[in-house]
Every structure is written in structure tokens, then in C-alpha cells.
Amino acid sequence: MTLTHPLPRNEDGIAAALGILKQRYGDRLQTGTDIRAQHAHTTTWIPNQPADGVMFAASTDEVADVVRICADHHVPIIPFGTGTSLEGHVNAPAGGISLDLGQMNNVVAVHPQDLDCRVQPGVTRKQLNTHLRDQGLFFPIDPGADASLGGMAATRASGTNAVRYGTMRDNVIALEVVLADGRVVRTARRARKTSAGYDLTRLLIGSEGTLGIITELTLRLHGLPEAMASARCSFPTVEAACNAVILTIQMGLPVARIELLDGLQVKACNAYSRLSLPEGPLLLLEFHGSDASVAEQARSFGDIADETGGFDFAWSGRAEERTALWQARHDAYWAALALKPGCKALSTDVCVPISHLASCVTATQSKLADLGITAPIVGHAGDGNFHCLLLMDPDDTAEHARAKGFVEWLADLAHAHDGTCTGEHGIGQGKVPFLEAELGSATSVMRAIKAAMDPDNILNPGKIVA
Amino acid sequence: MTLTHPLPRNEDGIAAALGILKQRYGDRLQTGTDIRAQHAHTTTWIPNQPADGVMFAASTDEVADVVRICADHHVPIIPFGTGTSLEGHVNAPAGGISLDLGQMNNVVAVHPQDLDCRVQPGVTRKQLNTHLRDQGLFFPIDPGADASLGGMAATRASGTNAVRYGTMRDNVIALEVVLADGRVVRTARRARKTSAGYDLTRLLIGSEGTLGIITELTLRLHGLPEAMASARCSFPTVEAACNAVILTIQMGLPVARIELLDGLQVKACNAYSRLSLPEGPLLLLEFHGSDASVAEQARSFGDIADETGGFDFAWSGRAEERTALWQARHDAYWAALALKPGCKALSTDVCVPISHLASCVTATQSKLADLGITAPIVGHAGDGNFHCLLLMDPDDTAEHARAKGFVEWLADLAHAHDGTCTGEHGIGQGKVPFLEAELGSATSVMRAIKAAMDPDNILNPGKIVA
């Protein structure tokens, strides 16, 4: 993978900052090789670039203190949640301090009447949902991994149910953030909407730790639906499946999830989970609402499937059957890896207008076949976002080169269809070369904002605006 | 109303820019007194501060050209849509050029499969919805006035159906913007979601013309609901009505609108529209969905109303009856004005967490009574946003002073309940003093961004970050 130009290391500053942090925080600063490697990029074959030390912060005040120390010595700070990001966000290309926020994991307050809560950044989405369950509430964003909510905000994460509930962009009311000079600011009050000045909340969401370090989030919650139902339906072609998706969205059917699996992914799931699904394009759906409305939604989607050539349509509102219907999706990642034992995976993340989804997926399948790359495809079809999971032999450099070429080809394909190179994973290091191609001189505005908010480039340098 | 400190006028630059624009654009630059006054603030008793000339732009290239001319001569540019904003946004406190975008009113493209469209900034929301109707689509944001979509984006407008469809923040996919140096940038591609770098789209939405001039919008559309139903229900107290709202939101009932009118507003509507509604707190609702689902929603709300002490509940899915049920809301503004013939109105705009809505509305009613100010209240109750329409004698300076005190008191009340001084009208000139109270040092981040993107402060100076 091409990384950006190497960033210079400030050896003296790093040594000074490490010394102060060690003296002030003792064992909460760790400098062992293993722990530093674990806090750098581990999830794809972007190279691991460890920080010089890992600091475990316990409070906003401590984060501010660490930032001030690093600011005084011009030392990079790389915020770390659970390390499940996919584009090298937690790498330290110029060294510095990895700031682990995992110990800041308290649910500070829940306001059931307002459907919101305040959490520290290290709270994971599963932890929050466990905390909320008794109150009949949930936080809907589900990127797959049990990521930290701070990290999810930082990468503007979304996942399977964005089609109904939106992304992190839509479900954060306010942030508390430590700026590059150590000041602590709140971006908004707790009202559900506001027109009070620039939307700093949205500016910080998706800024990948380059503009500020998120130390608290006020999140929007939703009432647990009274009823849920799941459905699956096979289609003769990707195009037929995408037509069903388009009709579903057009008629305003409030599907909670509508996921596409391509034939190769279904085949992988059949093998891995002992299923016998037709090995062609498959849609998996989830409906939320009252008993009556989920049944109505399922029937309406059944009608759409009929119109668009769907077959083997099945739905159920019963918990066990629901799980069985969604088994293929739950197992998709592990099933894909099992296609090629010993492989490492790289997930692409383009997102296009849904009218172009079918043609883009089909072109992608052809290209992968031409290149001899094994890569099942899953898509958040309602959003036009699809992932190819490239299964790579870690030692096969020729395959890596082909994969690199494919990733570039795919970004170009998305751009040619007015789409984006990243629907939900972010730019990080891995996609820096594509951002300018996608947004042209708008990237200079991003650089101007970065320079205004972090003039010494100490906050997660080498990401987004590198 | 307290305005910010007077801004210095750059007389030489203004004269030079007017000369160049006149030569280049002829009659599309207007300098008459009336037209300049009409292009400055006219909607409340914030003083009218006209620009030195009004330029009618016909294209993005022309906007860029005008901005370059003004940039060369350090002359303010004040973007103008329909002039329906409420906080002095279109005033020219340092003179300069009012840039009227009303002639840029083409719907550029509609993509029904993707549920999006591209429009020029002068297209109004009603014009767009007329254009879309045949295709079974609509754009939901309804701030009351038939505002331009560029202006609605610039002020982060919302209105009666934000509770279901969100605000302008949620319904803009991408913007084309002319920056302070005349460069034209696009903030995003057309995909429904993206994690590609800083969210410049959201940064521009609500920036009130101070960071860039919106020259095209890519908007998210929605399918026209198959069925609609309306309902109304009276309540013994504001608190009972708000409890009904809270339960409605908590159970996830997807109401399209849920509006609160206080007793005085209902009384005004009875008089104005010859209705005989109980003259106490009233909720008006709208439901969108299938025939079955709107009926289910109406019945569910009826149950909630029963639980919370509601009475005179009525609902209907028939168009004429729907209109009749909502008559009070449609006429609310004119009915309020008729309470005090010859008055001028000033609308407040606080927004609080909905658990605090009842206590804030009740405290507000008491305060208004203490001050002897006539001000009916309407609220977008599902969002916690309510407006007092202060009916002022234009010649009564003592009343103005009391009103000014009330507006400050109300902002303090909202802040004390973790709310905002503006849910949807924006900061403009009128609320500049409250922004720092609301967000503290976050306003310094706003100023840093403003300085980075508009170093000479030529884009709508004196607004938000004045």
C-alpha cells in the first residue's frame, strides 16, 4: 500500500515528552515494543508504525495535560480507541504518543425522556447497548466491530442500519474535545437541533483525531422497537437485487437494514455456516416497528421482490428464525476468510448513488476475476456502499501489487459514478492519495482548517490532509 | 435590539467595486435606495442596514467574478436569497454588495432512483416541490416561509417536520460553494454517505454566508407518502401536552409533525379563523405512511393522549378534514398579528431538551405576563424548539426595552436547561451576544475557522463571529 511521504521525527521533543509523562504518570505510560505495536495499525496490511509510548488517560483533564506536554515539545499525539479502524488511523508515522482512551469508559448520564446520553469516548457500542437495554433504549450505529464510540465518531462510522438510523454524523448531539493547545471545548448544548454558529460537532465527526481529541460524546438514542422481523431473498442478478433496493427506498419503506451479499460471499457462508442458500445475489433485511408494521413492511418488500425477480423470499418475526435468516451476514467476515486459509484481508469501501450500485458491483466482480483476486462482496445496499474483502497471501508481493492497482481502479470507478472512495471507513493513511482526486480544491480548505486548528500538526499527523 | 460594534466602511474599495460591477454587468447592479432597503433586513425590528449595491448574479461564474472583484477591493458581500431570515443576516453593517441569487433558480437535475436532486440556490422550496410532484417525490424541510434553498442551507433551517425528516443539516448531500478568494469548490460527491475527510458540507450549512457562497445544492429527496393523516388534541396543561410528546418520541412513533400551540395562540386562531377550539394547550400532528400505518399511528397517539389527559382528540386521513384540523397552525402567524393590529413581530427561537420543554414554556408564559408582553407561543415540540411571537408597538420604546430584556432572559433560560438560543433561525446579528454565553471558547474555534477561510472578513461580516 502506498503511504504518504515519510514525516520527520522530532527526536528531542519525543524524548522530553516521554520523560515528563513517565515522571507524572508512571506506569500509565508504556513503552514496551509489544504494547506499542498493538496500538498501531494491525487490521490490514498497511504497515504497522508504532508510537514511541502509549499513554492510558483516565480523564479529560489528563488528556488536556498530555496534549499540553506534547504541544510544548511538538510531539505527535495519536488517539486510540479499540484499534479496529481500517485505514491506518492509529499509526504513528512520525512517532509520538499513542493516547489510549479505553479507560475513559463510563456512561456519564442517560436521559430517557430526551432520548440522549453522555458517554466517555472509550465506551464501546455493545457496552452502551447493554447499559441501555433495561431502559428500553438503544444506540443504533453498528459498524460490525465492537468499536469505541469516540473512535466511531472520529471516523464517521456507520454500518448495516445507517439506511434507517443514519451514521455517526446523525446520532451525535455534542462533543467535548481537547484542542491542539490543550483547551477543552464543548461543541454544542444538549438540544436536539441547533442553528448556533458553525457546526463544530459535524466538523469533528470524521476528522480522525486530526483536529481535536474527543473526550465525551452526547449521543442520540432510540427507543427499542416493539417488534423486529428479518427477511431474506435471493435474486438472479445483482441488478435485480439492486432494483429491489431502489424500489424499497423510493416507496419509503423504513427498512432498518438492507444488505447485499454477492454470490461468492453466499457460497462462502454456505460452506462456513452449513447453509444451503442459492449461490447468487442475496438481500438480507430487518424491519423495526410495531407487530403490525413489521408484518406490513415484510409483505411490502415481498411484493417488491416479486416485481423484481426475487425468489426464496422468507421472513420471520420470531427471534430464533430471525437469527437463522441473518446467519449469513453475521458470519460473512469469518466465512470470507475461510475461503483462503492463512490470508490477510483488506476491505474496500466505495459508496455510489444507488442507481449506479448494480453496474459498479458488476464491474467490480469482472475486474476481480480478471486480476485473479478472491474478494467476496457485501454491501449496505440502501446507502450504495459496498465492501470487497480482498483475501491476500501475506507473502505474495505480486498479489499485493495487483490489489493495490485494484484499490486505485475501484476509487476511480466510484469517482466516475459521482461516488466516494470511502463510505464509512475514513481516509486515514490508506486513502490519502484518493481524497484530492475526489474533492479537488476542497482539500485545500481542509488543509486550511487543519492549519488553523492545529498549526504545529501534532494531532494525528499523516492522516486525511497529509 | 443591541447590534454588534459598528464595522468600519471601506469607502474607496466600495466605490471601486461598484464602478467595475456597473461597467461589467450594467443594470444587473442596482443602487437605488428602495431596492437596497428591500435587500437588507426587513422582517423584525432589527434596524435595516442596506448594502451599497445589489448585484443580481446569473451563474456560478458570475458569483465567482463578483467575489474576486470584492476580494480585490476588500468589499463585503452579503448573499441574499428571499430575505425571509429573521436575525439580520442580510444586513450590510459595513456596506458592500448584496448578492441576490434569486435568478439562479433552475432545478439542474432530478435523480428519482437515487432520491436526490441538484438545484441552484435561488430555487425556493415550494418551486422545488411543484417541480417534483409528478415524480412522486418531495423535499420535506418546511420553515414556513417560501425561502430559497440556498438561504435555508445557509441558516440550517428546519421547521415543522424536522422531528421526522431532520433539518437542512440532514438533507443536503453536497454543496458547490464560492470561497472568499473566488475559487469554486464542491464539498462532496453524490453518494448518500461518505467518510472522505472533513465534513465541509455540514460546516457550510448554517455558516450564514460567512464562509462561502452556496451556488448549487445536492439535496436528499423523499418519496411522497402513500397516505397522510392529521390529528389534533387539546390538553389541560402544557406539561400534559409535553408528556404526550415525550411518550410519542420514546415509543418511536414516526410522527411527521407534532406542533404545540399555547392557549393564547389557540385563542388567536379561534378569533382569526372562526374556530372553536378549547383555549388551552393544543397539539397538532401529521402522520405519513401507508393507509394502514397512518391509521395505526393515529390510534397509538390517541392512546398516548388518553394516558396523558388529552381531550377532544380527532384525526382524519381525508384531505379536507386534514386541512381543517391543521387550520390553526397554518394561520398561526397571521392570527397572532391580528391580536394587536399595527404591531411588528419578533420571533424568539430557543430549543431545549424535551424533558425541559414544559417547564421552559411555562416559565416563559409567566415571564411574558409579568412584563405585560403579548406573545403567543408555537413549538416544534418533538424537537424541544419553541417560538414566542412578541407583538410590539413599533413606536413604544419602553416596550422594546422590555422585549430586549425578555430575549436575553429567554436565552439564559435555555442555557440553564442545556439548550440553545437558536434552534433554527441562526445567530445573524441578533444573537451574536448569546453565542459566547452558549458555547464559550468553542466560539474561538469558529473565529479561527472564519479567519482561515475568509482572512479579510469580506463574506457577510458582522454575523455569527462578529
Interface residues (C-beta under 8 A of the other chain):
Chain A: H111 P112 Q113 D114 L115 D116 G136 T155 R156 A157 S158 A162 G166 T167 R169 D170 L179 R183 V185 R186 T187 A188 R189 R190 A191 R192 K193 T194 S195 A196 G197 Y198 D199 L200 R202 L203 I205 G206 S207 L211 H222 G223 P225 E226 I246 I249 Q250 M251 G252 P254 H288 G289 S290 A292 S293 E296 S300 D349 C351 V352 P353 I354 S355 D383 G384 N385 A414 H415 D418 G419 T420 C421 T422 G423 E424 H425 G426 I427 K431 F434 L435 E438 L439 G440 S441 A442 T443 V445 M446 A448 I449 A451 A452 M453 I464 V465
Chain B: H111 P112 Q113 D114 L115 D116 G136 T155 R156 A157 S158 A162 G166 T167 R169 D170 L179 R183 V185 R186 T187 A188 R189 R190 A191 R192 K193 T194 S195 A196 G197 Y198 D199 L200 R202 L203 I205 G206 S207 L211 H222 G223 P225 E226 I246 I249 Q250 M251 G252 P254 H288 G289 S290 A292 S293 E296 S300 D349 C351 V352 P353 I354 S355 D383 G384 N385 A414 H415 D418 G419 T420 C421 T422 G423 E424 H425 G426 I427 K431 F434 L435 E438 L439 G440 S441 A442 T443 V445 M446 A448 I449 A451 A452 M453 I464 V465
